[in-house]
């Protein structure tokens, strides 16, 4: 291995924030993604039965669940908000590409992949070895993308000139299950966290200016048609691509993505972010608990303190 390659648990210092006046906090993480859905009952059945999430909270309205929060333990992962009157999501518009649910180990991931194969094989869309992680992809019943993945140990990630080396190599789901599926009936082992969120945007340069230059995430990979950014040396907390949405403008309110949620460690981090947004002329609302704003494509973002 050449000296300009680094295999380490965090990104090299020179990799960090050339685009930003100030870096976002290293312990920044992702929180639950909110989806606007048409059939909330069917979606709850899918996320509990197939993805093995638990219902953590319900907010009823007129006798029906208007908001259902799903996750594991005390960790929310997906929030479903009923919105029957919204138009269908346009797959070419800005919005959600996928919500990536991170598992603690291969066995936990294998159990849920086996559930997908058993209960929703028609929603499965593929798998890939990304070198930093192993991932399986599917859509939920309303077409919202989902990634189920497990990270490789950080000391196996390779960095060059401040960029993490990722790829999309073949990953055989049957071989993965044969190697890692221990007890398929022990299926109430679900994702531990939202590892990252991948968005569709209209322009990568504009995405870089906003997510790196304004919000302060570090660029970890730039493929020209896709951008990956992170905090604290992770391979990525957010990704943006133009694969189906090149040239897309601000998105209309439609089914699909409702909100992307980001958690920072301290209230001072929220204040610093609000100052950066104001300096760049980005409108934001801060009620003392949550900072809310939109990216250039009207993807709604909310930032709270852990």
C-alpha positions as CSV (number, residue, x, y, z in Angstrom):
1,X,0.0,0.0,0.0
2,X,1.4,3.4,-0.9
3,X,2.0,6.0,1.7
4,X,-0.7,8.3,0.3
5,X,-3.3,5.7,1.2
6,X,-4.6,5.5,4.8
7,X,-6.6,2.7,6.3
8,X,-7.9,4.2,9.5
9,X,-11.1,4.7,11.5
10,X,-11.5,8.3,10.6
11,X,-10.8,10.6,7.6
12,X,-7.4,12.2,7.3
13,X,-7.4,15.8,8.6
14,X,-6.7,17.2,5.2
15,X,-9.9,15.6,3.9
16,X,-12.2,17.6,5.9
17,X,-13.7,21.0,5.2
18,X,-12.1,22.8,2.3
19,X,-15.6,23.9,1.2
20,X,-16.8,25.2,4.6
21,X,-16.0,28.1,6.8
22,X,-16.9,26.0,9.8
23,X,-17.2,22.2,10.2
24,X,-20.4,20.6,11.6
25,X,-19.8,18.8,14.9
26,X,-17.9,15.5,14.6
27,X,-20.5,13.7,16.6
28,X,-23.3,14.7,14.3
29,X,-25.7,11.8,13.4
30,X,-28.8,11.1,11.4
31,X,-32.3,10.7,13.0
32,X,-35.6,9.3,11.8
33,X,-36.7,10.1,8.3
34,X,-40.3,11.3,7.9
35,X,-42.3,10.1,5.0
36,X,-45.7,11.3,3.7
37,X,-47.7,8.2,2.9
38,X,-51.1,7.4,1.4
39,X,-52.0,4.2,3.1
40,X,-50.5,4.4,6.6
41,X,-52.0,1.1,7.7
42,X,-50.3,-0.8,4.9
43,X,-47.1,1.0,5.4
44,X,-47.1,0.2,9.2
45,X,-47.7,-3.4,8.4
46,X,-44.7,-3.4,6.0
47,X,-42.2,-1.7,8.3
48,X,-43.2,-3.9,11.3
49,X,-43.6,-7.2,9.5
50,X,-40.9,-7.0,6.9
51,X,-38.3,-4.6,8.4
52,X,-39.1,-5.8,12.0
53,X,-39.5,-2.3,13.4
54,X,-41.7,-1.6,16.5
55,X,-44.3,1.1,16.8
56,X,-42.9,3.6,19.2
57,X,-45.6,6.3,19.1
58,X,-48.9,7.1,17.5
59,X,-50.6,10.5,17.1
60,X,-54.2,9.8,16.2
61,X,-56.4,12.2,14.3
62,X,-60.2,11.7,13.8
63,X,-59.8,8.2,15.0
64,X,-57.1,7.3,12.5
65,X,-53.3,7.3,13.1
66,X,-52.1,10.5,11.5
67,X,-48.5,9.9,12.5
68,X,-46.8,6.7,13.4
69,X,-43.2,6.5,14.6
70,X,-41.3,3.2,14.1
71,X,-37.9,2.1,15.4
72,X,-36.2,-0.1,17.9
73,X,-35.9,0.4,21.7
74,X,-36.0,4.2,22.2
75,X,-34.5,4.9,18.7
76,X,-36.9,6.2,16.1
77,X,-35.9,5.3,12.5
78,X,-38.9,6.0,10.3
79,X,-41.9,8.3,10.9
80,X,-45.0,7.9,8.7
81,X,-47.3,10.8,8.3
82,X,-50.6,10.1,6.6
83,X,-51.2,12.5,3.7
84,X,-53.9,10.9,1.4
85,X,-54.5,14.1,-0.5
86,X,-51.0,14.6,-1.8
87,X,-50.1,13.7,-5.4
88,X,-47.8,10.7,-6.0
89,X,-44.1,11.2,-5.8
90,X,-42.4,11.9,-9.1
91,X,-39.4,9.6,-9.4
92,X,-37.6,12.3,-11.5
93,X,-38.0,15.1,-8.9
94,X,-35.8,16.0,-6.0
95,X,-36.5,14.0,-2.9
96,X,-35.6,10.7,-1.3
97,X,-33.4,8.2,-3.0
98,X,-33.2,5.9,0.0
99,X,-33.1,5.8,3.8
100,X,-30.2,3.7,4.9
101,X,-30.8,1.6,8.0
102,X,-27.6,0.5,9.7
103,X,-27.4,-2.9,11.5
104,X,-25.1,-3.7,14.4
105,X,-23.8,-7.0,12.9
106,X,-24.1,-9.3,9.9
107,X,-26.5,-11.7,11.7
108,X,-29.0,-9.0,12.5
109,X,-28.9,-7.8,8.9
110,X,-29.2,-11.3,7.6
111,X,-32.4,-11.9,9.6
112,X,-34.1,-8.9,8.1
113,X,-32.9,-9.7,4.5
114,X,-34.4,-13.1,5.0
115,X,-37.7,-11.5,5.9
116,X,-37.6,-9.4,2.8
117,X,-37.0,-12.6,0.7
118,X,-39.9,-14.3,2.5
119,X,-42.5,-11.6,2.7
120,X,-41.7,-9.0,0.1
121,X,-39.5,-10.5,-2.7
122,X,-41.1,-8.3,-5.3
123,X,-39.8,-5.1,-3.5
124,X,-36.2,-6.3,-3.5
125,X,-34.0,-4.3,-6.0
126,X,-30.4,-5.5,-5.4
127,X,-27.3,-5.7,-3.3
128,X,-23.7,-4.4,-3.4
129,X,-20.4,-4.6,-1.6
130,X,-19.3,-1.0,-1.2
131,X,-16.0,-1.9,0.5
132,X,-16.8,0.2,3.5
133,X,-20.1,-1.7,3.9
134,X,-22.3,-4.5,2.6
135,X,-25.8,-3.4,1.5
136,X,-29.2,-4.7,0.3
137,X,-31.7,-2.5,-1.4
138,X,-35.5,-2.5,-1.7
139,X,-38.5,-0.2,-2.0
140,X,-41.3,0.1,0.5
141,X,-44.9,-0.4,-0.9
142,X,-45.2,3.3,-1.9
143,X,-41.8,3.4,-3.7
144,X,-39.6,4.9,-1.1
145,X,-36.1,3.5,-1.3
146,X,-34.5,1.6,1.6
147,X,-31.0,0.4,2.1
148,X,-30.2,-2.2,4.7
149,X,-26.5,-2.4,5.5
150,X,-23.7,-3.3,7.9
151,X,-20.4,-1.4,8.1
152,X,-17.1,-3.1,7.7
153,X,-14.7,-2.2,10.6
154,X,-13.3,1.3,10.1
155,X,-9.7,0.1,10.0
156,X,-10.6,-1.7,6.8
157,X,-11.7,1.6,5.1
158,X,-9.2,3.0,2.7
159,X,-8.7,6.8,2.3
160,X,-6.7,8.5,-0.4
161,X,-6.2,12.3,-0.5
162,X,-9.1,12.8,1.9
163,X,-11.5,10.6,0.0
164,X,-12.8,7.3,1.1
165,X,-12.6,4.4,-1.4
166,X,-16.0,3.0,-2.1
167,X,-17.3,0.8,-5.0
168,X,-20.4,-1.2,-6.0
169,X,-19.2,-4.8,-6.3
170,X,-21.3,-7.8,-6.7
171,X,-22.8,-9.2,-3.4
172,X,-24.6,-12.5,-3.6
173,X,-27.6,-12.4,-1.2
174,X,-27.9,-16.2,-1.0
175,X,-24.2,-16.5,-0.1
176,X,-24.6,-13.7,2.5
177,X,-27.6,-15.5,4.1
178,X,-25.7,-18.8,4.1
179,X,-22.8,-17.3,5.8
180,X,-24.6,-15.1,8.4
181,X,-28.2,-16.3,8.9
182,X,-28.3,-18.0,12.3
183,X,-31.9,-18.1,13.5
184,X,-34.4,-16.7,11.0
185,X,-37.1,-16.9,13.7
186,X,-35.2,-14.5,15.9
187,X,-36.3,-11.7,13.6
188,X,-37.1,-9.0,16.1
189,X,-33.6,-7.8,15.6
190,X,-33.9,-4.6,13.5
191,X,-31.6,-1.8,12.4
192,X,-29.9,0.1,15.2
193,X,-29.7,3.6,13.6
194,X,-30.3,5.6,10.5
195,X,-26.8,5.3,9.1
196,X,-27.2,7.8,6.3
197,X,-29.8,9.4,4.0
198,X,-29.4,9.5,0.2
199,X,-31.2,12.3,-1.6
200,X,-32.1,13.1,-5.2
201,X,-31.1,16.6,-6.2
202,X,-30.9,18.7,-9.4
203,X,-27.2,19.7,-9.4
204,X,-24.1,18.3,-7.7
205,X,-22.2,21.6,-7.5
206,X,-25.1,23.3,-5.8
207,X,-25.5,20.3,-3.4
208,X,-21.8,20.6,-2.5
209,X,-22.1,24.4,-1.9
210,X,-25.0,23.8,0.4
211,X,-24.2,20.6,2.3
212,X,-20.5,21.1,2.6
213,X,-20.1,24.9,2.2
214,X,-23.0,25.9,4.3
215,X,-23.9,23.0,6.6
216,X,-20.2,22.1,7.1
217,X,-20.2,18.4,6.3
218,X,-16.9,17.1,4.9
219,X,-16.9,15.7,1.3
220,X,-15.8,12.1,1.4
221,X,-16.5,11.2,-2.3
222,X,-17.4,13.1,-5.4
223,X,-18.4,11.0,-8.4
224,X,-19.6,13.9,-10.6
225,X,-23.1,12.6,-10.6
226,X,-23.2,11.8,-6.9
227,X,-21.7,13.5,-3.8
228,X,-21.1,11.9,-0.4
229,X,-20.5,13.9,2.8
230,X,-20.0,13.1,6.5
231,X,-19.2,14.3,10.0
232,X,-16.5,12.9,12.2
233,X,-14.8,10.7,9.5
234,X,-17.7,8.4,8.7
235,X,-17.9,7.2,5.1
236,X,-21.1,9.3,4.6
237,X,-24.1,10.6,6.6
238,X,-25.7,12.2,3.5
239,X,-25.4,11.5,-0.2
240,X,-26.9,13.4,-3.1
241,X,-27.2,12.2,-6.7
242,X,-28.6,13.4,-10.1
243,X,-29.1,9.9,-11.6
244,X,-32.8,10.4,-12.2
245,X,-33.2,14.0,-11.3
246,X,-30.6,16.0,-13.2
247,X,-31.9,19.6,-13.6
248,X,-34.7,19.1,-11.1
249,X,-35.9,22.3,-9.5
250,X,-37.6,22.9,-6.1
251,X,-39.8,19.9,-5.3
252,X,-43.6,20.2,-4.9
253,X,-45.2,18.9,-1.8
254,X,-45.9,15.3,-2.7
255,X,-45.9,11.8,-1.2
256,X,-42.5,10.5,-0.2
257,X,-40.0,12.5,1.7
258,X,-41.3,14.7,4.4
259,X,-38.3,15.6,6.5
260,X,-34.6,14.6,7.0
261,X,-33.6,14.8,10.6
262,X,-30.0,15.5,11.9
263,X,-28.9,15.4,15.5
264,X,-26.0,17.4,16.8
265,X,-24.4,17.0,20.2
266,X,-24.8,20.5,21.7
267,X,-27.1,23.5,21.6
268,X,-24.1,25.6,20.5
269,X,-23.9,23.5,17.4
270,X,-27.4,24.5,16.5
271,X,-26.6,28.1,17.1
272,X,-23.5,28.0,14.9
273,X,-25.4,26.3,12.1
274,X,-28.2,28.9,12.3
275,X,-25.6,31.6,12.0
276,X,-24.1,29.9,8.9
277,X,-27.5,29.6,7.3
278,X,-28.2,33.3,8.0
279,X,-24.9,34.3,6.6
280,X,-25.6,32.4,3.3
281,X,-29.2,33.9,3.2
282,X,-31.0,30.6,3.9
283,X,-34.3,31.0,5.7
284,X,-34.6,29.0,8.9
285,X,-36.9,28.8,11.9
286,X,-35.5,28.1,15.4
287,X,-38.0,27.5,18.1
288,X,-35.3,26.7,20.7
289,X,-35.7,22.9,20.3
290,X,-35.5,22.5,16.5
291,X,-33.8,24.3,13.7
292,X,-35.8,23.9,10.5
293,X,-34.9,24.8,7.0
294,X,-34.9,23.5,3.4
295,X,-32.1,22.7,0.9
296,X,-32.2,24.3,-2.6
297,X,-34.7,21.7,-3.7
298,X,-37.1,22.2,-0.8
299,X,-36.0,19.0,0.9
300,X,-37.0,19.8,4.5
301,X,-34.3,19.4,7.1
302,X,-34.6,19.6,10.9
303,X,-31.7,19.8,13.3
304,X,-32.1,18.9,17.0
305,X,-29.8,18.4,20.0
306,X,-29.1,14.8,21.0
